[in-house]
Structure formats: C-alpha cells, structure tokens
Amino acid sequence: MYRPDPEVLAGGGYGVFVLPPEVSMVIARGQGSRIWDTAGREFIDYHLGSGPVLLGHAHPAIIEAVRNQVEKGTTYFFLNEHQIRLAQRLVEAIPCGEVVHFAGSGTEATYFALRIARTFTGRTKIMKFEGGWHGMHDYALWGTVPDQPSPYPRANPDSAGIPPVIGETVLVSPFNDAQRATQLIEEYASDLAAVIVEPLQRVLVPERDFLQALRQATTRHGVVLIFDEVVTGFRIAWGGAQEAYGVVPDLATYGKAMSGGLPMAAIVGRADIMSVLDGRRAERSKIAWATCTLNGNPLCAAAGNAALDVLSQAGTYEHLHHIGSRLRAGIEELGARYGFPVRCPGEDAVFGVRFTEKRVLRNWQDLLTADRELGLKWSLELLRRGLLVNPNEKFYLSLAHTDEDVDRTLQIVEEAFRAIARSR
C-alpha cells in the first residue's frame, strides 16, 4: 500500500518552512475556507497556501476557467487571448500600469524588475529595507531576517550559497525611516538603479510620509521605485497598496492572489522603463532578458481573469475588512483577558499576531521584541484545535471566510490562550 513519505523531499517539505513533527500534516483537499489532511482532520485555513488562495479553495469560477482552458492546451509559448486580456485588466486596475510582463513567481518578478531597472538606468546598485521579503533570489536575501540590526547600508546574507560580491550591490535601510532612506538615496544616487520596497512590509504598515519620501527622492535622482505588491496586490484594495496608501511607483510586482491560486506573477509599470524588454527596438545584447517557458501561459492567465472577475464584484473589500477587523480585535481582546500583550499589526486582509509589550511596531527591530517561543506555543495550540496557521508569520483572510468561521476561530483562540496561560 502506498504511504506518502515526506523524506523524499529535501528537508522533508518546503525547506525553510516546516511545521514541528507533532503538528505536521499532508493536505488532501481544500474547499472554501477549510482544508482537510490525509488523516481526515479539518482545519479553518488562515495560511491559504501562503496567500494565493484569496478567493478560497476550489472556487467555482477558477475551476470552470481552468477546466475550459485545459481542454484546449496548457501552454503554447506564443501569445494567447487570456494573456492579452489579463494584461489589459492589470493596466486598467493598477495605478502605475502602462505595460505588463508576465513571470512565473514573485521571486522571478522581483528579480526581473531589478534587472529592468539596472538596464534602464545603466546603474548597478539596488536598495531594499531590513525585514523586507522579495523572494528567494540572490539580490533579495540580504537583511531579511537578521537577529540584530544590520550594519547599514550593508547587511548579511540570509542564505548560504550567495556570493559575497552581490552584497556590494545591495544597500539596506530600516523600514519607516524616511530620513535615513533619503540620505542613502542621495549618497548613492549616481550608482543606484532601484529602490524596492514592500509597501506593507510583512505586517508593518508604512508611516504617513515614508512612501511619499521614497517617491520624491527617487524621482529627484532618476532612481526606479519598485513596489513589491506580491502580497498586497488585489488584497488590501482593488488597486493594491498604491490605491490604499496613495503613492504610485515606477514599477510594481504582482503575484499570489492575481491568478486565483495558480502559479503566475507580473511586472507592471511605466512604458518607457519596460521598453528595455522590447526585442524589436534593439539587438539582443542591449535589451533585458526576462523570458521564461511558462510566462503568460493560457491556463494561469484564464484563472487570473476569473479571479479578477470575482474580486471586482461589489462588496469584496468590505467583506475582507469586516472579517479581518473582527478577527484582529478579537485576538487582541482575548490576549489581554489572559494577561498576554498581543498585537495584530498589518491590514485586515493580512496581518500578524505578535506577543510584545511594544505598542507601535515600525520596523524589523521592533518585530524582534516579540516573544517567538510564546508565539510558537500559541500557534501549536491553534493547530491542535483545527486552525491552520504559520507560526509567527501571517494570518491570510479569504472571501470564503465567514462570520461563523470567525466565531469558531475566536473560540479556539481563547482555548489556546487559556492553555498557554496554564503552562506559565
């Protein structure tokens, strides 16, 4: 009889993301806001595949779109109607949108966006922010999860196997520190190609003038401003963080929710910058290469168009705000009732739960004040009781989550607080 053995996978799963053995599971299926594992256990899902399943699992519109397309073929490596239509809709929805280039993942999108910026400006350095997550490529993994402040503007690599020479091209600054970021842009302007930022950095909300300060400084010095909206795109507002926070970048990267749970991403932005991808305008050695086998494939693009059909309906974002705000307020209230200093930073559609006395969380160093061991214990109690969460990371909300889900979730949350309170 066949029995799934995770040990055939490197690291027994997803590498850096592995649940403790006592709560590890193999997922069998998902439907709406729920998933079931191969042991038959049911969970309310607040992980949602790390964010892509914004509509909920197995949404009928996605199933229908994929079924209709798969009978016609899965990929062609030529233009297709779904790809063109999805690009048109992204341009219509995204404030910075003029031209689109598709990619296969958020990692690809941010990697290629930086290449595009370097080609356009003729400069080599890029700047990111401590704690910012831009995927798994060698330019992204600097100062992402340091256990102490980085030696700004340098940072240490997060992963083994990254050549130290790459660090010489990556500047790192604290998030929400407009003065320091502006100073670095001024100092390195002649060699700075791009500033890349998660406008909502993990669960940290940007302060009022931070993004605007980046916009002004980059404009002044001809630096490309890139918003990494892989998480925020179509999640915190129809126009993403650009709409929610009122600042428009030069380029933006999208992924996760934009394709209804299928693997697809996009770079969207100014036509003049994106023209460096155009093989019709120059010989190959003078354009930025960013073509991959499955970019813009009709299967994922069909799912993307179906996802946008659903997300564009009236009441979508009101629902996410309603469900998320109830959940955040309830978690903080229950934490206080049991004597825990709990904060739920972020936005209603995506937020974190942190055990910390610090009331205002501005940057990565503030997040380090959280008690991660306590956060893990609490998360394990949630998992044992039927909530699927990623310990010490994010809660993702979907359109499929209901008030009844929140009611049951808060019951489990209280049980979890009570359990860890007894063990203190």
BAGUSE-262902 format. One record per atom (N, C-alpha, C): x, y negated, z negated; residue in one letter. Coordinates in steps of 0.2 Angstrom, whole numbers, plus 5000, padded with zeros to 4 digits. Atoms other than C-alpha are relative to their C-alpha. Layout:
BEGIN
XYZa/...
// end
This chain:
BEGIN
500450065000m/500050005000m/500449945000m/499750064999y/500649835005y/499949954993y/500050055005r/501149714990r/500449955001r/499550054998p/501749544993p/500549994995p/499450015004d/503449514986d/500449945002d/499850064998p/503949334985p/500850005000p/499250005000e/505849384983e/500250005007e/499750004994v/505949405001v/500149925003v/499950074998l/505849215002l/500549974996l/499450035004a/507349104997a/499849974994a/500250035006g/507149064979g/499450024998g/500749975002g/505549164978g/499449955001g/500550044999g/504549024985g/500249945005g/499950064996y/504748844991y/500749964998y/499450035002g/506548814984g/500049964994g/500050045006v/506448664973v/499350004996v/500750005003f/504548694969f/499850074999f/500249935003v/504248854959v/499749994994v/500350005007l/503048874945l/500350054996l/499849955004p/503548964930p/499750075001p/500349934998p/503349154931p/499350024997p/500649985004e/501949164918e/499349975004e/500550034996v/500849054930v/500050005007v/499950004992s/501549094947s/499450045003s/500649974996m/500249144960m/500150015007m/500150004992v/499949194978v/499349985002v/500650024998i/498549104986i/499750045005i/500349964995a/497249204995a/499649965005a/500450054996r/496049065001r/499849944996r/500250065002g/495348894999g/499349985003g/500650034997q/493648815001q/499849944996q/500250065003g/493148634997g/500649984995g/499650025005s/493948584980s/500350064996s/499849945004r/494348764975r/500550045004r/499649954997i/495648894978i/500050064996i/500049945003w/495749074974w/500750045001w/499449964999d/497349184971d/499850075002d/500049934998t/497649364976t/499750044994t/500349975006a/497149414958a/499349984999a/500750025000g/495449334961g/499849944995g/500150065004r/495649184949r/499949945004r/500250064996e/494849024954e/500249944996e/499750065002f/495548854952f/499749945003f/500150074997i/495048674954i/500649975002i/499450024997d/496348614966d/500249925000d/499850065000y/497248454962y/500749995003y/499350004996h/498848494972h/499949995007h/500350014993l/497948504989l/500650015005l/499449984996g/499548584997g/500549945000g/499550065000s/500548434991s/499749945004s/500350064997g/499248314998g/499750005007g/500350014993p/498748355016p/499350025000p/500749974999v/497048435012v/499549944997v/500450055002l/496248265009l/499250015001l/500749994999l/494548325016l/499850064996l/500249945004g/494548485005g/500250065005g/499849934997h/495048665010h/499450025005h/500549974995a/494248735026a/499449965002a/500650044999h/493248585030h/499750025007h/500449984994p/491948625044p/500349975006p/499850044995a/492548485055a/500750025003a/499349984998i/494348545055i/500050075003i/500149934997i/493848725058i/499750005007i/500350004993e/492748685073e/500549975005e/499550034995a/494148575081a/500550045002a/499549954999v/495448705079v/499850065004v/500349944996r/494348845085r/499949985007r/500150024994n/493848745100n/500649995004n/499450014996q/495648705105q/500450065001q/499549944999v/496548865101v/499850055005v/500249964994e/495448955114e/500349975007e/499850034994k/496248835127k/500850005000k/499350005000g/498048855121g/500249954994g/499850035006t/499048795106t/500549945001t/499550064998t/500448685114t/500250015007t/499850004993y/501048635131y/500649965001y/499550044999f/502448515129f/499949955006f/500250054995f/501548395141f/499549964997f/500550045003l/500348255137l/499350045000l/500649975000n/498648315132n/499549954997n/500650055001e/496948225129e/500049984992e/500050015007h/496948255110h/500549954997h/499450045002q/498648175108q/499949935001q/500150064997i/498248025118i/499549964996i/500550035003r/496647995109r/500249994992r/499750015006l/497448015092l/500449944999l/499650055000a/498747895096a/499649935000a/500450065000q/497447765101q/499749984994q/500350025006r/496547785085r/500449984994r/499650035004l/498047765075l/500249935001l/499950074999v/498447605083v/499449954998v/500650045002e/496647545080e/500049994993e/500150005007a/496747585062a/500649974996a/499450025004i/498547545056i/500249935002i/499850074999p/498947355054p/500649995005p/499350014996c/500747375061c/499950045007c/500049954994g/500147495075g/500049965007g/500150024993e/500547455093e/500250065004e/499849944996v/501447615099v/500150054995v/500049945004v/501447795092v/500550055003v/499649944998h/502747935092h/499950054995h/500249945005f/502248105085f/500650044998f/499549955003a/503348215074a/499650064997a/500249945003g/503148375065g/499950004993g/500050005007s/503348325047s/500249934998s/499850075002g/503548175036g/500849995000g/499250005000t/505448225035t/500249985007t/499850024993e/505548215054e/499849925001e/500350074999a/504548045054a/500549954997a/499650055003t/505647955042t/500750005003t/499449994997y/507248025049y/500149975007y/500050034993f/506747975067f/499949924999f/500150075000a/506147805061a/500649964998a/499450035001l/507847765054l/500550005006l/499650004994r/508647815070r/499849955005r/500350054996i/507447705079i/500349934998i/499850075003a/507947555068a/500749995001a/499250014999r/509847585070r/500149995007r/499950014993t/509647595089t/499849935002t/500350074998f/508547435090f/500549944997f/499650055003t/509747335078t/500750005002t/499349994999g/511347405083g/500450004993g/499750005007r/511747415064r/500050074997r/499949935002t/512147575054t/499750014993t/500249985007k/511647555035k/499249995000k/500750005002i/509947585028i/499949994992i/500250015007m/509147535011m/499450044998m/500649975003k/507947635000k/500049984993k/500150025007f/507347624982f/500150064996f/499949945005e/507847734967e/499350034999e/500649975001g/506547864965g/499550015006g/500450004994g/505847844982g/500150075004g/500049944996w/505448004992w/499950005007w/500150004992h/505748015011h/500150065003h/499949944997g/505848195014g/500750034998g/499549965002m/507248315015m/500749995004m/499450014996h/508548245027h/500549974996h/499450035003d/510248185023d/500049934998d/500150075002y/509848005023y/499549984995y/500650025005a/508348015011a/500250024993a/499949975007l/509148124997l/500649964996l/499550045004w/510147984988w/499649964995w/500350035005g/509547924971g/499350015000g/500749985000t/507848014972t/499850024993t/500249985007v/507848094955v/500650004995v/499450005005p/509348034945p/499850004993p/500250005007d/509348064927d/500349944996d/499850065002q/510147894924q/500149955005q/500050054995p/510247734933p/500650015005p/499549994994s/511147744950s/500549944999s/499550055000p/512747644952p/499949955006p/500350044995y/511847514963y/500649965003y/500549974995p/511947494978p/500250075002p/499949934998r/512647664979r/499650054995r/500449955004a/511847824972a/500350075002a/499849934999n/512248004970n/499550045004n/500449964996p/511648134982p/499650054996p/500449955004d/510148244976d/500150075002d/499949934998s/510548394986s/500750025001s/499449974998a/512048504988a/500050005008a/499950004993g/512748505006g/499949945004g/500150064997i/512548325010i/500749975001i/499450035000p/514148245017p/500149944997p/499950075003p/514848105006p/500049945004p/500050064995v/515147995021v/499349975001v/500750034999i/513247975023i/499949954995i/500250045006g/513147895006g/500349935002g/499750064999e/514247755013e/499549965005e/500550044996t/512747705025t/499449994996t/500650005003v/511447715012v/500049964993v/500150045006l/511047574999l/499450014996l/500649985005v/509947604984v/499949944995v/500250055004s/509047474974s/499450024995s/500649985005p/507747484959p/499449985003p/500750024998f/505947484964f/499749944996f/500350065003n/504947324960n/500549954997n/499550055001d/506547224958d/500149965006d/500050044994a/506247094971a/500649965001a/499450045000q/507746984966q/500650045002q/499549964998r/508947124967r/500050035007r/500149984993a/508247194983a/500249955005a/499850064996t/508347024991t/500749985001t/499250025000q/510146994986q/500350055004q/499749954996l/510647164994l/499949995007l/500250014993i/509747125010i/500449945002i/499650064999e/510646955010e/500750025001e/499349985000e/512347035006e/500250045006e/499949954995y/512247175019y/499749995007y/500550014994a/511147095032a/500450015007a/499750004994s/512447095046s/500150085002s/500049934998d/512547285045d/499450054998d/500649965003l/510847335038l/499550005006l/500549994995a/509647415051a/499350004997a/500749995002a/508147455040a/500050004992a/500249995007v/507347445023v/499450055000v/500649965000i/506247595020i/499850014993i/500350005007v/505047605005v/499350035000v/500749975001e/503547704999e/499749944997e/500450065003p/502347554996p/499750024993p/500149975006l/501647664982l/500550054999l/499449955001q/503247744976q/499850054995q/500249945004r/502747914970r/499349984996r/500650035003v/501547844957v/500049934997v/499950075003l/502247674954l/499749955005l/500350054996v/501147534960v/500449945001v/499650064999p/502047384968p/499849944997p/500250065003e/502047224959e/499849955005e/500450054996r/501147074966r/500549985006r/499650044995d/502646994976d/500550055003d/499449964998f/503847144978f/500050015008f/500049984993l/503247204995l/500149945005l/500050064997q/503047025001q/500749975001q/499350025000a/504846984996a/500450045005a/499749964995l/505447135006l/499849975007l/500250024993r/504447075021r/500349935002r/499750074999q/505146895020q/500750015001q/499350004999a/506946945018a/500250045006a/499849974994t/506947075032t/499949965006t/500150054994t/506146955044t/500549955001t/499550054999r/507346825040r/500750025003r/499449984998h/508846935044h/499950065006h/500149954995g/508147045058g/500150074998g/500049935003v/508047205047v/499350035001v/500649964999v/506747335052v/499750024993v/500349985006l/505547355037l/499550065002l/500349944998i/504847535037i/499650024993i/500449975005f/503347585026f/500050085001f/500249935000d/503347775022d/499350014997d/500749995001e/501547805022e/499750075000e/500149935000v/501647995022v/499450024995v/500549995005v/500647995006v/499449955000v/500650055001t/499647835006t/499649995006t/500350014994g/499147835024g/499350045000g/500749985000f/497247855026f/499750034993f/500249975007r/497147905007r/499849944996r/500250055005i/497147744997i/499649955003i/500450054996a/496247645011a/500050035007a/500049984993w/495747675029w/500749975004w/499450024997g/497247565034g/500650014996g/499449985004g/498347635021g/500249954995g/499850055005a/499447535009a/500149935003a/500050064997q/499647405022q/499349964999q/500750035002e/497747365020e/500049994993e/500150015007a/497747395002a/500449954996a/499650055004y/499247284997y/500149945005y/500050074996g/499147155012g/500749985002g/499350014997v/500947175019v/500050055006v/500049964994v/501247235036v/500850015002v/499349994999p/502947315040p/500150005008p/499850004993d/503847335057d/499850075003d/500249934999l/503647525057l/499750044994l/500349965005a/502647655047a/500050075002a/500049924999t/502747845045t/499450024997t/500649975002y/501247945043y/500050085000y/500049935000g/500848125039g/499550034995g/500549975004k/499948245027k/499349995002k/500750004999a/498148185027a/499849985008a/500250024994m/498148115045m/499850065005m/500149944995s/498048295053s/499650054997s/500549955002g/496748375042g/500350064997g/499749945003g/498048495034g/500450045004g/499549974996l/498948545049l/500649965001l/499450035000p/500748505052p/500149955005p/499950064995m/500948335061m/500249944996m/499850075003a/501648165057a/500149955006a/500050054995a/501848005066a/500449944998a/499750075001i/502947845068i/499649955004i/500550054997v/501847695071v/500349934999v/499750075002g/502447515074g/500149965006g/500050054995r/502947375085r/500350035007r/499849974993a/503147405104a/500749995001a/499350024998d/504747315106d/500550054996d/499549955004i/505647425092i/499950075003i/500149934998m/504847585098m/500250015007m/499850004993s/505347545116s/500750045000s/499449965000v/507047625111v/499950075001v/500149934999l/506247795113l/499850015008l/500350004993d/505747755131d/500550025005d/499549974995g/506747865143g/500049975007g/500150034993r/506047765158r/500449935001r/499750075000r/506947605153r/500850005000r/499349995001a/508747665151a/500350075001a/499749935000e/509947805153e/500050034993e/500149965006r/509847945140r/500549984994r/499550015005s/511447895131s/499849934996s/500250065003k/510647725127k/499349994997k/500750005003i/508947775120i/500150054994i/500049965006a/508547855103a/499650075002a/500349934999w/508148045105w/499650024994w/500549985005a/506648095095a/499550055002a/500549954997t/505848235105t/500150074997t/499949935003c/505448405097c/499450045003c/500449964996t/504548555104t/499249994999t/500750005001l/502848535095l/499749944999l/500250075001n/502748345094n/499349995004n/500650024997g/500948295098g/499650065003g/500349944997n/500348475101n/499249995000n/500750015000p/498448485105p/499650034994p/500349975005l/498048595091l/500049964994l/499950055006c/498648475077c/499749945002c/500350064998a/498048325087a/499250015000a/500849995001a/496248395088a/499850004993a/500250005008a/496248425069a/500149934998a/499950075002g/496948245067g/499449965002g/500550044998n/495548175077n/499350024996n/500649985005a/494248275067a/500149974993a/499950035007a/495048215051a/499849935000a/500250075000l/494848035056l/499349995001l/500850005000d/493048065061d/499750004993d/500250005007v/492748115043v/500249944996v/499850065004l/493747985035l/499749945001l/500250074998s/493047845045s/499249994998s/500750005002q/491247885038q/499949954994q/500250055006a/490447755026a/500050044994a/500049975007g/490747795008g/500650044998g/499449955001t/492347895010t/500549974994t/499550035005y/493547775000y/499649984993y/500450015006e/492147734987e/500050064996e/500049945004h/492047914983h/500650024997h/499449985003l/493847944981l/500249954994l/499950055005h/493947784970h/499650024994h/500549985006h/492447844959h/500350064997h/499849935003i/493048024957i/500749994996i/499450015002g/494847964954g/500049964993g/500050055005s/494447824942s/499750044994s/500349965006r/493347944931r/500550044997r/499549965002l/494748064930l/500649974996l/499450045003r/496147944926r/499849984993r/500250035007a/495147854912a/499950064995a/500249955005g/494548024905g/500650034997g/499449975002i/496348094904i/500349964995i/499650045005e/497047944895e/499650004994e/500450005006e/495547934883e/500150074996e/499949935003l/495748124879l/500750004997l/499450005002g/497548104877g/500149964993g/500050045006a/497347964864a/499650034995a/500449965005r/496048064855r/500450054996r/499549955004y/497348194851y/500749984999y/499350035003g/498748074847g/500550005005g/499550004995f/499648084864f/500049935004f/500050064996p/500247924873p/500150025007p/500149974993v/499647974890v/499949945005v/500150054994r/499747854906r/499950045006r/500149974993c/499047894923c/500149945005c/499850054995p/499947774935p/499950035007p/500149994993g/499647764953g/499349975002g/500650024997e/498047744963e/499550054999e/500549955002d/496347834961d/500050065004d/500049944996a/496547944975a/500750054999a/499449975001v/498347994970v/500449974994v/499850035006f/499047974953f/500450054996f/499649955004g/500248054940g/499749994992g/500150005008v/500048094921v/500750014997v/499350015004r/501548044910r/499949994993r/500050015007f/501748064892f/500649954998f/499550055002t/502647904887t/499749944996t/500250055004e/502447764875e/500049935004e/499950064996k/502947634889k/499349995003k/500650014997r/501347554894r/500049985008r/499950024993v/501947474910v/500650045004v/499549964997l/502847584922l/500249975007l/499850044994r/503847484935r/500450045005r/499549974996n/505247594942n/500250074997n/499949935002w/506047764941w/500350004993w/499850005007q/506947724925q/499550004995q/500550005004d/505347684917d/499650075000d/500349944999l/504647854923l/500550054996l/499649965004l/506147934914l/499950004993l/500250005007t/505447884897t/499550054999t/500549955001a/504148014900a/500350074997a/499849945003d/504248174889d/499850065005d/500249954994r/504348304904r/499950074997r/500149945003e/504448454892e/499250004997e/500750005003l/502748404884l/499550005006l/500450004994g/502048364902g/500050075003g/500049934998l/502548544907l/499650044996l/500449965004k/501748624892k/499349995001k/500750024999w/500148524895w/499850035007w/500249974993s/500148574914s/499950085000s/500049935001l/500448754909l/499350024997l/500749985003e/498848754898e/499549985006e/500450014995l/497948674913l/499950065005l/499949944995l/498548814925l/499650064997l/500349945004r/498048954912r/499249995000r/500750015001r/496248874911r/499749995007r/500350014994g/495948854930g/500149945004g/499950064996l/496648694936l/500750015004l/499450004996l/497948694950l/500349945000l/499650065001v/499248564946v/500750015001v/499350004999n/501048524950n/500349974994n/499850035006p/501848494933p/500549945001p/499650065000n/502548324930n/500049965007n/500050034993e/502048274948e/499349965001e/500650044998k/500448204956k/499450044999k/500749984999f/498548234955f/499849975007f/500350024993y/497848234973y/499350014999y/500749995000l/496048204975l/499750015007l/500349994993s/494948254990s/499349985000s/500850024999l/493248214997l/499650054998l/500449945003a/492748384991a/499950004993a/500150015007h/492948344973h/499449974998h/500650035002t/491348304964t/500049984993t/500150025007d/490748234948d/500050064995d/500049945004e/490448414942e/500750034999e/499349985000d/492248454946d/500349964994d/499750045005v/492748304935v/499850024993v/500249985007d/491648354921d/500350074998d/499749945002r/492348534921r/500849994999r/499350025001t/494148464923t/500149974993t/499950035006l/493948354908l/499950044994l/500149955005q/493348494898q/500750044999q/499349965000i/494948594902i/500549954998i/499450055003v/496048434899v/499950004993v/500050005007e/495348424882e/500250064996e/499749945003e/495648604878e/500850015001e/499350004999a/497448584885a/500349954994a/499750045006f/497748434873f/499950034993f/500149975006r/497048524859r/500550064999r/499549955001a/498148674862a/500749984999a/499350025001i/499748574863i/500049964993i/500050035006a/499248474848a/500150054994a/500049955005r/499048634838r/500750024999r/499349975000s/500848684843s/500549954998s/499550055002r/501648524837r/500350024993r/
// end
